[in-house]
Amino acid sequence: MTDTPAAVDATLRALLADILGLGEARAAALTADSGLFGELPEFDSMAVATVLTEMEDRLGIIIDDDEIDGEIFETYGNLLAFSLRKVTD
Amino acid sequence: MGEHILRIEPAGAPRATVLIVPPLFEEANRTRRTLVLAMRALAAKGFAAVMPDLPGQNESLVPLEDVDLAGWQAALAEVAAGVDGPLLVASVRGGCLIDHRVRAAGWWRLAAVGGSSLLRTLLRARVSADREAGVTSSLESLSETAKTEPLLLAGNRLSPAMIAQLGAAEVQPVEPLRSVSLGAEGIAGTPLWLRAEPGEDAGMAEAIAADIADCSAACGVS
């Protein structure tokens, strides 16, 4: 299954590692409270756009504009919760 | 067409020439360093490697707003026509959308991507930047605007023709072709074209050069 919570979590960490150049250790160390947009300097508007498109490709979901608000990118926990909601929709 | 062409020659007469077609827009900047390292590695294997500036990109004097994918396809075909001896095309990501009009002995494509996915990311970057600036836009509103006027997307001023062509662009069949992706079965490395801060990967460059050389032999080029 690619949409178990553990699989979604792993996919999301790998995707952030690829896009933000975090390296495996930093990506593995992300917690629910880890700040993303506004916290990580690499996380600019282009990176947000890339993350959304890669989430669609790798999780097999479609994300509409109006589903996205700033809160989703505030923390890793928020982004994971959004992804889990989308894959089980 | 008078665009710069980066050319790296082997020590002796080249076995063949490899035309490198980089990814499009920002993805080209993120991968350029590694692709040039791959060109050097190809030269060490006896190939000449060329990477032309596409009109409107890098050192080109042509305004980006004046070009579209059809123009880039024609420009690459023109560069290829000027190459003596056997030619192999090596394209990465969005570069695979513009390499099929070239006359070549073989094609190698890495992580080919459809144009709609690239366009979606560019439009989203604009929506995200607009939101930070307190402006409300959406993929739909931007797509509507793009039908009649140029749009500034992630620093690229793209014409209605370019946006329409990009949104519809699919990788076209070519023969003979080796299509590779990242991972255990393909090229060992990370998707540098996605990376927010440009990086480089010498090991990946070596793997790219080795696979292109292998593809060249398999295609009977040299």
Interface residues (C-beta under 8 A of the other chain):
Chain A: D18 I19 L20 G21 E42 F43 D44 S45 M46 A47 V48 A49 T50 L52 T53 E54 D57 D65 D66 G70
Chain B: E26 S117 R120 T121 L122 L123 R124 A125 V127 S128 A129 R131 E132 S138 L139 E140 A154 T190 P191 L194 R195 A196 E197 G199
